[in-house]
Amino acid sequence: MQIRFSPGMRSITISSTNGFLDLMKLKDAARHISYRTLFHTVLALAFLLPFVFILTAVVTLESVNKCSSFDCLGRRLGPGFLGRGGDDSMKLVKDLYKILDQVNSEEIPVGLKLPESFSEFLSDMKNNQYDADTFAVRLKAMMEHMDREVKRSRLAEQLHKHFAATAVPKGIHCLSLRLTDEYSSNAQARKQLPPPELLPLLSDNSYHHFVVATDNILAASVVVTSVVRSSLQPERVVFHVITDKKTYPGMHSWFALNSLSPAVIEVKGVHQFDWLTRENVPVLEAIESHHGVRNHYHGDYILGTNVGDNPRAFASKLQARSPKYISLLNHLRIYLPELFPSLNKVLFLDDDVVVQRDLSLLWEIDFSGKVNGAVETCKGEDTWVMAKRFRTYFNFSHPLIANKLDPDECAWAFGMNMFDLNAWRKTNIRETYHYWVKENLKSNLKLWKLGTLPPALIAFRGYVYPIDPSWHMLGLGYQELTDLDTVRKAAVIHYNGQCKPWLEIGYKHLQPFWTKHVNYSNNFVSNCHILEPQ
């Protein structure tokens, strides 16, 4: 390339060394050239010279590649930059699609040794110089192998979660033992609950009556504490805590030693209810003695599962096999009218809820003759938590279910239920519940396998009064992506699912809503090493 300046700077000529290009020749019509013009000329050259160099290089290589200058330039600057050059790459992609499509229907050779990582896979390809077909086969084999490994890991994760969820944490077990010991040695821990002068309030319908049935002392303390703290009129709160015989001393000790005045607290064991006899609750004896039930709830948890199972479906199956579903405490809510014959309305709470707002307005709702005020779970923004219909719980391939129920009928939630006991006493809900539990036992658990909600869904058909979803937010025990703003606004939040807030597997960002109601400075709590999360 040559650049020539004419005498007097009247013209500038740029040419290639082989004479092929004569790109620029600047002539000044004026007799003299100004410094401004000279500056602009030099500036233009600074931009143009790199492009001139590229074009010159292209021309030099043209004879080797035997293609037009612009076509060669297009191939070097990228497919499609100058309208050509992408054909080869598109053809390569189409050929690859065709090979992968062919391999998709082929069986992977048995015993094929596969690399453990992508880097090993690339190294194997380079070293052995496999053809395209072999590459596609090995790629498919490796991806299918990794997919199986991921599914195995996810199923194992759900199984480990199930074991963690059904086990009693050491700290909670310690708390129960220490409080039971305190009951036997400390008269203060055995004092009457409530005091004799407050006993009439237990059947006074001008008060707000709450019921929780659990053998988890720490969980019960959170439920009761959160209700009292959230109430605008805690002096009108009467809480009936029901537990089993083995937990009763420890539960009584806790509430005797940790007053929540002015609220009234009653602690009662199932053995202290005269009505709860084998004659009145025959279905429970049938459940306990049924061989299929024992195998279902205490047998091999992974029997019948395979690596192809959906992890969410597997988690639901495991949850349905929790031993709590054959506990009397879990069935107790179906006997509330008989257990509290003097009460008109009660709010029943599960032990894995936290109350964040005053609930007194629930007592003012007119149920129009309905029995059960509950949140429906078939509509909502969360399509996992709030997408439950009857098909979710029942086996519609069974003729008894298919003939009696509608798969699209909306389900509702246990966990926070306002029960009108007066209206309930006029129905046959309890008898219907018993009938369907027995039918499920006769079918060897073929009608449903998820706990106590399915028979309740049938028994309460036509008696459910839907309440606003903001009263009861579900899924905090299995939906990790729960929206925190929605949690803060909900009146009651429910940690239904395996990841309870008192377990190590609980979701850390959701635990603070529960842990803020735990008294970590309490001697029994601290001595059992139930530590406040950091």
Backbone torsions as a table, in degrees:
resi	resn	phi	psi	omega
1	MET	NA	137.7	-178.8
2	GLN	-128.7	140.4	175.4
3	ILE	-122.3	122.4	-176.9
4	ARG	-122.1	133.3	175.4
5	PHE	-105.6	128.8	178.7
6	SER	-75.6	158.2	177.1
7	PRO	-57.8	136.8	-179.7
8	GLY	81.9	2.7	178.1
9	MET	60.5	34.9	-179.2
10	ARG	-85.9	-19.4	176.4
11	SER	-150.7	153.5	177.8
12	ILE	-129.6	128.7	-178.8
13	THR	-121.0	132.9	176.8
14	ILE	-117.2	125.7	179.1
15	SER	-141.5	154.3	175.9
16	SER	-77.0	160.4	-175.9
17	THR	-68.6	-26.6	-179.4
18	ASN	-96.1	6.0	175.2
19	GLY	80.6	7.2	-176.1
20	PHE	-77.3	-27.8	-175.1
21	LEU	-119.7	140.5	170.8
22	ASP	-135.4	78.4	-165.4
23	LEU	-78.4	-36.1	-170.8
24	MET	-146.4	131.4	174.5
25	LYS	-140.8	114.3	-175.2
26	LEU	-106.0	124.3	179.1
27	LYS	-121.3	139.1	-179.7
28	ASP	-103.8	119.6	-178.7
29	ALA	-67.9	-26.2	-178.8
30	ALA	-78.2	160.9	-176.6
31	ARG	-74.2	-33.4	-178.4
32	HIS	-123.5	142.8	178.9
33	ILE	-99.5	137.0	-178.3
34	SER	-83.8	160.6	176.8
35	TYR	-64.9	-33.5	178.8
36	ARG	-63.9	-42.7	178.9
37	THR	-64.1	-40.9	178.6
38	LEU	-61.5	-42.3	-179.7
39	PHE	-62.4	-45.3	-179.7
40	HIS	-65.1	-35.2	179.8
41	THR	-65.9	-46.5	179.1
42	VAL	-62.4	-39.1	178.9
43	LEU	-63.4	-41.6	178.3
44	ALA	-63.7	-39.7	179.0
45	LEU	-62.8	-37.2	-179.4
46	ALA	-60.5	-34.1	178.0
47	PHE	-81.1	-35.2	-172.5
48	LEU	-81.5	-34.2	-173.2
49	LEU	-57.3	-41.9	177.9
50	PRO	-59.2	-37.8	179.1
51	PHE	-70.1	-36.8	177.4
52	VAL	-62.5	-39.3	178.9
53	PHE	-62.7	-42.6	-179.8
54	ILE	-63.5	-46.0	-178.8
55	LEU	-64.0	-36.7	178.1
56	THR	-64.5	-40.6	178.4
57	ALA	-64.8	-39.0	178.5
58	VAL	-61.8	-44.5	-179.7
59	VAL	-62.5	-38.4	-179.6
60	THR	-62.9	-38.3	-178.4
61	LEU	-85.6	-6.5	-172.3
62	GLU	-60.5	-40.7	-177.6
63	SER	-66.1	-28.0	-179.7
64	VAL	-75.6	-45.3	-174.6
65	ASN	-84.7	-16.7	179.2
66	LYS	52.1	54.0	175.6
67	CYS	-143.3	162.6	-179.7
68	SER	-65.5	154.4	-177.2
69	SER	-58.1	-45.6	-177.8
70	PHE	-69.5	-33.1	178.1
71	ASP	-67.6	-43.3	177.7
72	CYS	-62.4	-41.7	179.1
73	LEU	-63.0	-40.0	-179.9
74	GLY	-61.5	-41.7	-179.0
75	ARG	-67.0	-28.5	-177.9
76	ARG	-86.7	-29.5	-178.5
77	LEU	-88.8	-6.9	175.0
78	GLY	126.3	145.0	-179.3
79	PRO	-58.4	132.6	173.9
80	GLY	83.2	-5.4	-176.0
81	PHE	-63.5	-40.0	178.1
82	LEU	-117.0	23.0	173.8
83	GLY	93.1	-8.0	179.8
84	ARG	-138.7	176.3	174.2
85	GLY	98.4	-13.5	-179.1
86	GLY	-89.9	-7.2	-174.9
87	ASP	-62.4	-43.1	-177.6
88	ASP	-63.6	-43.5	-178.4
89	SER	-67.8	-38.9	178.4
90	MET	-65.0	-37.5	178.2
91	LYS	-64.9	-39.5	178.7
92	LEU	-62.5	-43.6	179.4
93	VAL	-62.9	-44.4	179.7
94	LYS	-62.4	-40.1	177.9
95	ASP	-63.6	-39.6	179.5
96	LEU	-64.9	-42.9	176.6
97	TYR	-57.7	-43.6	-177.7
98	LYS	-63.7	-42.2	-179.7
99	ILE	-66.4	-45.2	179.8
100	LEU	-63.4	-37.4	178.8
101	ASP	-65.5	-38.2	178.0
102	GLN	-66.9	-42.5	-178.3
103	VAL	-67.8	-27.6	-176.9
104	ASN	-58.4	-30.7	-178.9
105	SER	-94.5	-0.3	-178.3
106	GLU	-92.2	151.5	176.3
107	GLU	-83.8	141.3	177.3
108	ILE	-75.8	131.8	179.5
109	PRO	-56.2	137.4	179.5
110	VAL	-67.5	137.6	177.2
111	GLY	78.4	11.1	-179.9
112	LEU	-64.7	124.0	-179.8
113	LYS	-80.4	128.5	-174.8
114	LEU	-116.0	147.3	176.3
115	PRO	-68.4	158.0	-177.1
116	GLU	-90.4	-15.0	-178.0
117	SER	-148.0	169.3	-179.4
118	PHE	-66.6	-37.1	179.6
119	SER	-64.5	-39.4	175.9
120	GLU	-64.6	-37.3	179.2
121	PHE	-62.1	-46.1	179.0
122	LEU	-64.0	-41.8	179.6
123	SER	-62.6	-40.2	178.9
124	ASP	-63.3	-41.0	179.8
125	MET	-63.1	-45.2	-177.3
126	LYS	-67.4	-43.7	-175.5
127	ASN	-68.2	-36.8	-175.7
128	ASN	-97.7	-8.6	177.8
129	GLN	47.6	54.5	179.4
130	TYR	-66.6	151.2	174.1
131	ASP	-78.2	175.8	-174.2
132	ALA	-61.7	-39.9	-179.1
133	ASP	-64.4	-45.3	179.4
134	THR	-64.2	-40.1	177.0
135	PHE	-57.6	-45.7	-177.7
136	ALA	-65.5	-41.5	-179.9
137	VAL	-62.9	-46.9	-178.5
138	ARG	-68.3	-34.6	176.5
139	LEU	-63.5	-45.6	178.4
140	LYS	-61.7	-44.9	-179.3
141	ALA	-60.6	-42.5	-178.5
142	MET	-67.0	-41.9	-179.2
143	MET	-66.7	-40.7	178.3
144	GLU	-65.9	-38.7	177.4
145	HIS	-62.6	-45.5	179.9
146	MET	-65.9	-36.5	178.5
147	ASP	-62.9	-42.2	177.7
148	ARG	-63.6	-40.9	-179.5
149	GLU	-64.8	-39.6	178.4
150	VAL	-64.0	-43.4	-179.9
151	LYS	-65.8	-39.4	176.9
152	ARG	-61.0	-42.1	-179.7
153	SER	-64.0	-41.1	-178.8
154	ARG	-69.5	-37.1	176.6
155	LEU	-67.4	-40.5	177.5
156	ALA	-63.4	-37.8	177.7
157	GLU	-60.9	-44.6	180.0
158	GLN	-65.3	-37.4	178.9
159	LEU	-65.9	-43.3	178.7
160	HIS	-65.5	-37.1	175.7
161	LYS	-61.9	-39.8	180.0
162	HIS	-63.0	-44.5	178.7
163	PHE	-62.8	-41.0	179.4
164	ALA	-66.5	-36.6	-176.8
165	ALA	-73.0	-32.2	-176.9
166	THR	-89.2	-14.9	178.4
167	ALA	-82.0	154.2	176.9
168	VAL	-93.2	119.5	179.3
169	PRO	-58.1	146.7	-176.7
170	LYS	-57.1	-41.4	-178.8
171	GLY	-63.8	-40.9	-179.7
172	ILE	-70.4	-37.7	176.4
173	HIS	-64.0	-43.6	177.7
174	CYS	-59.6	-43.1	-179.4
175	LEU	-59.8	-43.0	179.5
176	SER	-64.6	-43.0	-179.4
177	LEU	-65.3	-44.9	-177.8
178	ARG	-65.9	-40.0	179.4
179	LEU	-70.5	-33.5	175.8
180	THR	-64.9	-42.4	176.3
181	ASP	-62.5	-38.5	179.2
182	GLU	-64.5	-35.4	179.5
183	TYR	-62.1	-36.4	-177.9
184	SER	-80.3	-21.4	-173.6
185	SER	-112.5	-13.3	-174.6
186	ASN	-122.2	115.2	-179.4
187	ALA	-62.2	-32.3	179.8
188	GLN	-63.0	-34.4	179.3
189	ALA	-72.5	-15.6	-179.1
190	ARG	-102.8	6.5	-175.6
191	LYS	-63.8	152.8	-174.0
192	GLN	-65.3	135.6	175.9
193	LEU	-122.4	124.0	-12.4
194	PRO	-75.2	174.8	177.4
195	PRO	-58.6	153.9	-175.6
196	PRO	-51.7	-37.3	-177.1
197	GLU	-69.8	-16.5	179.7
198	LEU	-101.7	-0.9	-178.5
199	LEU	-56.2	-39.3	179.6
200	PRO	-59.5	-24.1	-178.3
201	LEU	-69.2	-20.1	-179.2
202	LEU	-64.0	-20.3	179.4
203	SER	-123.6	17.0	-179.6
204	ASP	-88.7	114.4	-175.3
205	ASN	-78.9	-0.4	173.9
206	SER	-82.5	-7.7	177.6
207	TYR	-98.7	164.9	178.3
208	HIS	-96.1	114.0	-174.4
209	HIS	-99.9	126.1	177.6
210	PHE	-114.3	148.5	178.1
211	VAL	-132.5	134.3	171.0
212	VAL	-135.6	136.7	179.7
213	ALA	-121.8	116.0	-174.7
214	THR	-162.3	158.6	171.1
215	ASP	-111.1	13.0	179.4
216	ASN	-104.0	105.3	-174.7
217	ILE	-65.3	-43.8	-179.0
218	LEU	-64.0	-42.9	179.2
219	ALA	-64.0	-42.3	178.8
220	ALA	-61.3	-39.7	-179.3
221	SER	-63.2	-37.5	179.4
222	VAL	-68.2	-43.8	180.0
223	VAL	-59.2	-51.8	-176.5
224	VAL	-65.5	-45.1	-179.7
225	THR	-61.1	-43.7	-178.2
226	SER	-66.1	-34.9	177.0
227	VAL	-64.6	-48.3	-177.2
228	VAL	-65.0	-43.3	-179.8
229	ARG	-65.7	-32.7	-176.0
230	SER	-85.6	-16.4	-175.2
231	SER	-74.0	137.7	174.6
232	LEU	-78.2	-19.7	177.9
233	GLN	-133.6	71.3	-176.8
234	PRO	-60.5	-22.6	178.9
235	GLU	-69.3	-12.5	178.4
236	ARG	-100.7	4.5	-178.9
237	VAL	-88.2	126.7	172.1
238	VAL	-121.9	120.1	-176.3
239	PHE	-111.3	127.4	176.9
240	HIS	-106.4	106.2	179.8
241	VAL	-97.9	120.4	-179.1
242	ILE	-112.7	134.5	179.6
243	THR	-141.2	178.1	-179.7
244	ASP	-88.4	175.7	-172.6
245	LYS	-65.4	-40.3	-177.0
246	LYS	-69.8	-29.4	-176.8
247	THR	-92.0	-15.4	-173.3
248	TYR	-53.6	-48.7	-178.4
249	PRO	-58.0	-45.9	-179.8
250	GLY	-66.0	-41.7	179.4
251	MET	-63.3	-43.1	179.3
252	HIS	-63.3	-42.1	179.3
253	SER	-59.1	-45.1	-177.2
254	TRP	-58.2	-51.3	-175.6
255	PHE	-76.8	-21.8	174.7
256	ALA	-73.0	-34.8	-176.7
257	LEU	-92.5	-12.5	-178.1
258	ASN	-126.9	83.1	-176.0
259	SER	-66.5	142.2	174.9
260	LEU	-120.0	33.6	178.4
261	SER	-55.0	141.0	15.1
262	PRO	-91.1	4.7	177.2
263	ALA	-65.8	153.3	179.5
264	VAL	-104.3	127.2	-178.0
265	ILE	-118.8	129.9	172.1
266	GLU	-117.3	133.2	175.2
267	VAL	-116.8	128.2	-175.5
268	LYS	-141.3	137.8	176.0
269	GLY	-90.6	154.6	-179.6
270	VAL	-61.3	-26.4	-179.6
271	HIS	-72.4	-11.3	-178.7
272	GLN	-95.8	-1.6	174.7
273	PHE	-92.6	114.1	-178.9
274	ASP	-63.2	-28.8	-175.0
275	TRP	-73.8	-26.5	-175.2
276	LEU	-78.5	79.3	177.7
277	THR	-114.3	165.9	178.1
278	ARG	-60.5	-31.7	-178.8
279	GLU	-68.4	-39.3	-178.8
280	ASN	-82.5	-19.8	-178.9
281	VAL	-126.4	62.9	-175.3
282	PRO	-68.2	-27.6	-175.3
283	VAL	-65.8	-30.2	-178.7
284	LEU	-69.3	-37.4	176.2
285	GLU	-64.0	-38.9	178.5
286	ALA	-63.7	-40.9	179.5
287	ILE	-63.2	-45.5	-176.4
288	GLU	-66.4	-31.6	-175.5
289	SER	-94.1	-8.7	-176.2
290	HIS	-73.7	124.2	-176.3
291	HIS	-62.5	-41.9	-179.4
292	GLY	-63.8	-34.2	178.7
293	VAL	-66.7	-44.2	179.2
294	ARG	-60.9	-42.7	179.3
295	ASN	-66.5	-37.9	-177.3
296	HIS	-66.5	-43.5	-174.3
297	TYR	-91.6	-18.6	-176.7
298	HIS	-127.4	5.9	-176.1
299	GLY	-88.0	-157.4	-178.7
300	ASP	-72.5	115.0	-174.2
301	TYR	-72.1	-23.8	-176.5
302	ILE	-101.3	3.7	178.3
303	LEU	-63.9	129.9	177.6
304	GLY	87.4	-0.9	177.4
305	THR	-97.9	155.5	175.7
306	ASN	-141.7	169.3	-172.7
307	VAL	-64.0	-19.5	-179.4
308	GLY	-82.6	-6.3	-178.7
309	ASP	-64.8	143.3	174.2
310	ASN	-69.1	128.3	-177.6
311	PRO	-57.3	-37.1	178.7
312	ARG	-66.5	-41.4	178.2
313	ALA	-65.1	-39.6	178.2
314	PHE	-63.7	-40.3	178.3
315	ALA	-62.3	-39.0	178.2
316	SER	-65.2	-40.0	177.8
317	LYS	-62.4	-42.4	-179.9
318	LEU	-65.5	-41.9	179.8
319	GLN	-62.1	-36.2	179.0
320	ALA	-67.4	-15.6	-178.3
321	ARG	-101.9	16.1	176.6
322	SER	-67.6	131.5	-179.1
323	PRO	-59.5	-17.4	-179.6
324	LYS	-62.7	-21.5	-176.4
325	TYR	-73.7	-11.5	174.5
326	ILE	-108.7	15.9	177.7
327	SER	-86.7	141.5	176.6
328	LEU	-59.3	-36.6	-179.1
329	LEU	-60.3	-32.8	-178.4
330	ASN	-76.0	-26.5	178.2
331	HIS	-91.7	-4.7	-169.7
332	LEU	-62.4	-31.1	-175.0
333	ARG	-62.5	-23.5	-178.7
334	ILE	-74.6	-9.0	-178.5
335	TYR	-112.8	16.4	-176.8
336	LEU	-58.1	-41.1	180.0
337	PRO	-60.2	-33.1	-179.8
338	GLU	-82.3	-31.9	-178.8
339	LEU	-74.8	-28.1	-179.7
340	PHE	-127.8	69.9	-172.8
341	PRO	-65.0	-19.0	-177.3
342	SER	-94.9	-7.7	-175.1
343	LEU	-94.7	147.5	178.7
344	ASN	-92.8	-42.9	-178.7
345	LYS	-138.3	142.7	172.9
346	VAL	-138.8	148.4	172.9
347	LEU	-103.4	114.4	-178.4
348	PHE	-93.8	127.0	-179.4
349	LEU	-120.0	138.5	171.1
350	ASP	-74.2	163.3	-176.7
351	ASP	-81.2	-0.8	179.4
352	ASP	-111.6	31.9	176.9
353	VAL	-113.1	160.8	171.7
354	VAL	-130.9	130.1	178.5
355	VAL	-94.4	128.6	-175.3
356	GLN	-117.3	-4.5	-176.0
357	ARG	-145.1	155.9	177.3
358	ASP	-61.3	133.0	-174.6
359	LEU	-108.1	8.5	-173.6
360	SER	-61.4	-26.7	-179.9
361	LEU	-63.8	-22.8	179.1
362	LEU	-63.1	-29.3	179.4
363	TRP	-74.7	-13.7	-178.8
364	GLU	-95.1	-6.5	-179.3
365	ILE	-72.4	131.7	175.0
366	ASP	-86.9	112.0	-176.7
367	PHE	-80.5	-2.8	178.1
368	SER	52.9	43.5	177.3
369	GLY	87.7	-7.0	177.7
370	LYS	-74.4	165.2	-173.8
371	VAL	-106.2	-40.6	-166.8
372	ASN	-119.2	109.4	173.6
373	GLY	-86.2	113.4	-173.1
374	ALA	-144.3	158.4	175.7
375	VAL	-86.7	128.8	176.4
376	GLU	-75.8	148.0	-173.9
377	THR	-119.1	26.8	-179.1
378	CYS	-107.6	1.1	-179.7
379	LYS	-148.3	137.4	-178.5
380	GLY	162.7	169.7	-177.5
381	GLU	-68.4	-36.4	179.8
382	ASP	-82.0	105.2	-174.4
383	THR	-76.5	-4.2	173.9
384	TRP	-93.7	-50.2	-177.2
385	VAL	-75.2	-42.0	-173.3
386	MET	-107.5	51.0	177.7
387	ALA	-137.9	41.3	-174.2
388	LYS	-101.1	119.3	172.8
389	ARG	-122.6	178.2	-175.5
390	PHE	-59.0	-30.8	179.5
391	ARG	-63.6	-21.9	178.7
392	THR	-66.3	-31.5	-170.0
393	TYR	-109.6	-25.6	-172.1
394	PHE	-111.1	154.4	177.6
395	ASN	-92.0	96.2	-176.1
396	PHE	-79.4	1.7	171.6
397	SER	-82.1	-12.1	176.8
398	HIS	-84.8	130.4	-175.1
399	PRO	-60.0	-34.1	-179.2
400	LEU	-64.2	-40.1	178.0
401	ILE	-73.0	-45.8	-177.6
402	ALA	-60.9	-34.2	-177.3
403	ASN	-82.1	-22.2	-172.7
404	LYS	-105.3	-25.9	-170.2
405	LEU	-122.7	160.2	177.4
406	ASP	-105.9	119.9	-177.4
407	PRO	-62.2	-23.3	-178.1
408	ASP	-92.0	1.4	179.5
409	GLU	-66.1	139.0	-175.9
410	CYS	-71.1	135.5	175.3
411	ALA	-89.1	170.3	176.9
412	TRP	-139.3	174.7	-169.6
413	ALA	-113.0	139.9	161.2
414	PHE	-82.4	163.9	177.2
415	GLY	127.1	-44.5	171.7
416	MET	-142.5	103.0	-175.9
417	ASN	-132.1	126.8	173.2
418	MET	-91.7	116.1	-177.1
419	PHE	-106.3	127.4	171.7
420	ASP	-88.3	98.9	-173.6
421	LEU	-69.9	-30.0	177.3
422	ASN	-64.1	-46.2	178.2
423	ALA	-66.4	-36.3	-178.7
424	TRP	-62.8	-40.7	-176.6
425	ARG	-64.0	-15.1	179.6
426	LYS	-91.8	3.3	-176.0
427	THR	-114.5	177.5	174.9
428	ASN	-113.0	35.4	-176.9
429	ILE	-59.2	-44.4	-177.6
430	ARG	-64.1	-42.4	180.0
431	GLU	-64.8	-40.4	178.1
432	THR	-63.2	-41.6	178.1
433	TYR	-59.5	-48.3	179.6
434	HIS	-60.8	-42.9	-178.0
435	TYR	-58.4	-47.6	-175.7
436	TRP	-73.0	-32.6	174.7
437	VAL	-62.5	-42.3	179.0
438	LYS	-66.2	-40.3	178.4
439	GLU	-62.4	-37.8	178.5
440	ASN	-66.7	-37.6	176.8
441	LEU	-65.4	-41.0	178.5
442	LYS	-61.3	-35.7	-178.1
443	SER	-84.0	6.1	-177.0
444	ASN	60.5	45.6	176.7
445	LEU	62.8	35.8	180.0
446	LYS	-91.1	-13.8	-178.1
447	LEU	-80.2	-39.6	175.9
448	TRP	-162.1	164.8	179.5
449	LYS	-137.6	12.5	-177.2
450	LEU	-111.5	85.5	165.1
451	GLY	58.6	-146.9	-172.8
452	THR	-97.5	-9.6	-179.1
453	LEU	-67.7	-44.0	-178.0
454	PRO	-54.7	-50.1	178.9
455	PRO	-64.4	-29.3	177.1
456	ALA	-70.2	-36.9	177.2
457	LEU	-58.2	-37.1	178.9
458	ILE	-76.4	-46.7	-174.6
459	ALA	-63.3	-34.0	-177.5
460	PHE	-94.2	8.4	179.2
461	ARG	-57.8	126.7	-179.1
462	GLY	87.5	-4.3	-177.7
463	TYR	-120.1	14.2	-177.1
464	VAL	-100.8	130.1	175.4
465	TYR	-106.5	111.3	-177.5
466	PRO	-68.6	129.9	175.0
467	ILE	-110.1	163.6	-174.9
468	ASP	-61.3	136.6	-178.4
469	PRO	-59.9	-21.2	-179.9
470	SER	-67.2	-15.9	177.5
471	TRP	-72.4	-28.0	-169.9
472	HIS	-147.9	107.3	178.7
473	MET	-102.5	127.9	-173.8
474	LEU	-107.5	169.4	168.0
475	GLY	92.1	5.8	-176.6
476	LEU	-70.8	-8.5	178.2
477	GLY	-99.1	1.8	176.4
478	TYR	-148.3	-14.5	177.7
479	GLN	-101.0	96.7	-176.7
480	GLU	-66.9	-25.6	-176.6
481	LEU	-90.7	24.1	178.6
482	THR	-58.1	134.9	-178.7
483	ASP	-74.0	121.9	-174.0
484	LEU	-68.2	-34.7	178.5
485	ASP	-64.4	-39.8	177.7
486	THR	-66.7	-37.3	177.5
487	VAL	-60.2	-45.7	-177.6
488	ARG	-63.2	-30.7	-176.2
489	LYS	-85.7	-18.1	-174.7
490	ALA	-71.7	145.2	178.1
491	ALA	-71.4	-43.2	178.9
492	VAL	-131.1	129.7	174.6
493	ILE	-109.6	141.2	-169.9
494	HIS	-124.4	118.6	178.7
495	TYR	-88.8	47.8	177.2
496	ASN	-70.3	140.8	-172.7
497	GLY	122.8	-175.2	-174.8
498	GLN	-79.9	-30.7	-170.4
499	CYS	-88.0	71.0	-179.4
500	LYS	-66.6	150.1	-175.6
501	PRO	-68.9	-17.0	178.3
502	TRP	-91.5	2.3	179.6
503	LEU	-102.2	157.4	176.5
504	GLU	-63.2	-27.6	-178.3
505	ILE	-84.3	0.6	177.4
506	GLY	-63.6	149.4	-178.7
507	TYR	-72.5	122.1	-171.3
508	LYS	-61.7	-35.4	-177.6
509	HIS	-77.8	-13.7	178.8
510	LEU	-102.2	-15.1	-178.1
511	GLN	-63.8	-37.2	-176.3
512	PRO	-57.6	-27.6	178.4
513	PHE	-65.6	-25.1	179.0
514	TRP	-94.9	-46.3	-173.0
515	THR	-66.2	-22.4	-179.3
516	LYS	-67.3	-11.5	178.0
517	HIS	-101.5	4.9	177.7
518	VAL	-93.9	131.4	178.3
519	ASN	-87.8	88.6	-175.9
520	TYR	-72.7	-14.3	177.6
521	SER	-84.2	-8.9	177.7
522	ASN	-61.4	136.8	-175.8
523	ASN	-59.9	-41.3	-179.5
524	PHE	-65.8	-40.3	179.9
525	VAL	-66.2	-48.4	-177.7
526	SER	-68.5	-37.5	179.3
527	ASN	-68.1	-22.6	176.4
528	CYS	-92.6	8.8	175.8
529	HIS	58.4	35.7	169.8
530	ILE	-85.6	97.6	-168.4
531	LEU	-94.0	145.4	177.3
532	GLU	-70.1	130.5	-180.0
533	PRO	-61.0	143.2	179.6
534	GLN	-87.7	NA	NA
